[in-house]
Amino acid sequence: MSDIHLYTSQTPNGIKVSILLEELGLKYKVTNIELSKNTQKEPWFLEINPNGRIPALTDTFTDGKLIRLFESGSIMQYLTDRYDTEHKVSYPKGSREYYEVNNWLMWQMGGLGYAPEKIEYGINRYKNETRRLYRTLETQLNASKSGYLVGDRCTSADIASWGWVAGARWAGVDIEEFPLLKQWVERMLKRPGVEKGRNVPSSHPYESHQGLTEEELDEKAAVGRKWIQASMKEDAK
């Protein structure tokens, strides 16, 4: 019997897990972690994730005791391994596709993201790197017959990457450069699990960002940059 409790925030990493939970049709509780208030650094949260990051998850394990999980990829593997018995968004363990999904999941965790600091060198470097990573996804989708990253279905590989690509404007990249990737973003949006999960624990900004100018986006980003940088400096002490 599960007793899933998700601790998360409205970030690309946070919504990976809520989307997966919705895709699997699992019941779960949600606690909104207010990153701007450093809730993730409070002692009670550090007991769940000693690294002080979201998302984190607790559940009743098969032995009847509480299990604490952190790092989004680890949480996703746990959920699919334990609960996706019908392989709705996964493949049987040990299959070729199982390892291919893991390839893309680890690839996303290792590289696909944004830079928090507004430094010209960093901006150019991360924009170029983001374009390279988007191009990698575009190439993979071009070889796909299903329109998803691995095999014949949407998997945790797609779910893990979606939030980072849906935020292309936030990263300063024009998604129009990557037509197959844009189609994939919109294809994912049509899935009820994605639509519901992306709005946990608060509304996802995809639509609201589309009509904003670069200056307006930067104004919004400045708020997040301020507390991210403050948090990074605090971590470095």
N, C-alpha and C positions, 0 to 999 in steps of 0.2 A: 504494500500500500504506500503510495507516495504522499508527501506533504511538502510540496515544492514551494519555496519562498525565494523570490528573485529580488535582489538589491541592485538597483540600476539607476540610470539617468538617461536623458535624451541626447545620446551621442551615437556615432556609428558603431562603436563597440557594444554599447548598451543594448541597442535594438536588435543586434544579432540574436541574442538569446530569447527575447520576447517574441520575435518573429518565428523562431524555431519552435517555441512552446505552442504558439498558435497553430502553426503548420501541423504539429503533432496532436492537436486537440486536447492538450493537457490542462488541467486546472492548476492554478498557481496563485499565490499571494504576491503582492508587489509592495516594496518600500522604495519610495523616491529618495535617492541620495542627493542632497543639495551640494553639489561640488563647489559652488561659489562660497559656501559657508564651511567648507572643509569637513563636512560630515563624514567623509570617507577616512578621516584621520582620527576619529573619535575611538576611544578604547573598545567600545562594544563592537564596532565594525571591524577593527583590527583583529578581533578574536575570530572573525569569519575569514577575512583576507589580511594577513600580516603585511602585505605589500601596499595596502591602502589605496586600492584602485577598484573601479567598477568595470564590468559587472561581477557580482558574486552570487552564489546560490547555496541554499541549504535544502536538504531533503532527508527523509527517513530512508536509511539504507536497508538492504535486504536482511541485515542482522537485527533490525529494529532500532538501531541507534542512529543518531544524527550524523550526516556527512556534510562537510563544508567544501565547497568547490570555488575556485577562482581561476582567472585567465579564461577569456571567452572561448578560445579553442578547446580547452580542457572541458569546460562546461558543455559545449556543444557535442563533443565526443561522448561524454557521459550520458547526455539525454538521448542521443541516437542509439548508443549501444544498449542502454537499459530499456528505453521505451518505444523505440521505432521497430517493433517486432514485425510489422507488416512492410517495412522498408518503403514508407511513403516518401521520405526524403533522404534515403541512404541506400546502401547496398549490403548484402551479406558479408560479414566479417571474413576476411581471407580472399575475397574475390578481387579480380583485377580492378574493378571499378571502385571498390572500397579504398584501395591504396591511391587511386587516382584522385578521389575526393580529398584524401589526406594531403596529397601534394598541393592542391589548390588552397586548402585551408591553412596549411603552414606557410604557403607563399603569401597569402593575404596578411597573416599575422606578422610576417617578417618584413614586409615592405610597403604595403598599401596604406598610406596615411597622409597627414598634412603637417606642415611645420607651424608651431605656435608663434614664433617670433617674426616681427615685421622688419627683416633685415634684407636689403636688396640682394645680396649674394645668396642668402638662404632662400628667398622667394624664387629667384631664377633657378636655383639648383632643384628645389622641390617641384616646381612646375615642370621642369624637364623630366625629372624622375617620374612624376605622376603621369605625364604623357607616355613615357616608356612603358609603364605598368599598364596603362589603359590600352596601349597598342598590343601588349601581350594578351590581354583579355579579348581584344578585337580579333586577333589571329586565332585564338582558341574557339571563339564563337563562329568564325568563318568556317572552321572545320567541323562544326557541330551540326548534326541533322535535327536535333531536338530543339535547338535554340537555348540550351542550357550548357553549363561548363563541362559536365561529365555525363556521358551515357544518355539515357532516354528520359531523364526526369530532373526536376529542380532538387538540389541537394544542399547540405550545409555549406558547400563551397560557394554556391550562388548567394546564399543567405549571408554568409560572412562578408562577402565583397560588396553586396548591394548598397549598403549605407554609405560606403566610401565613394562609390561611383555616383550615387544619387546626389552627393554633395560636390559634384564637379565644379560648379560655379564658385563654391566656397574655396576650392583649391585653386581657382583662377584659370581653369581649363575649360575651353568651349567643347561641350560634349558633341557638337555638330561635326567635329573632326572625326568622330568615331560612330558612324551610323548604326553599325550592328550593336554596339554597346548601348546606344540610346534606345534602340528597339528592345534590348534585353531589360533595361531599367523599366521601361513601360510595360513589358510583358510581366515582369515580377510584380508591378503595382496592381495588376489585375487579379492577383491571387488573394483570396480573402484573408489568408493567414498573414501575408505580408502587409496588407492594408491595415489589419487590426494591430498586429505586433509592432509596426513602425511607430504607432502613436502611443506607446507605453514607455514611460509613465506620463508623458505629455505629448502634445501635438507635434508631429514631425514637420519640419519647415520646408519640405521639398517644393510645394506649390508656391508658397509665399516668397521664396527666393527667386523664382523664375523671372519675375517682372522687375526686380531691383537693378539699379545701376551699380557699377563697380564701387562708386563712392558710398552708396547706401549699404552695400554688402560689407564694406570695410568698417563702417560705423558700427554695424552689428558685431562684426568680428572683434572689434577693439575691446568690447566689454568682456568677451571670453578670454582674449589674450591677456588682459590685465590679471585675472585671477589664476590663469594657467601659469603665467610667469611667476606670480607670487608663490604659488604652490611649489613650483620647481625650485625656487630659491630656498624655500623652507625645507624641502627634501634634502637639499645639498648641505645643510648645516650639520 
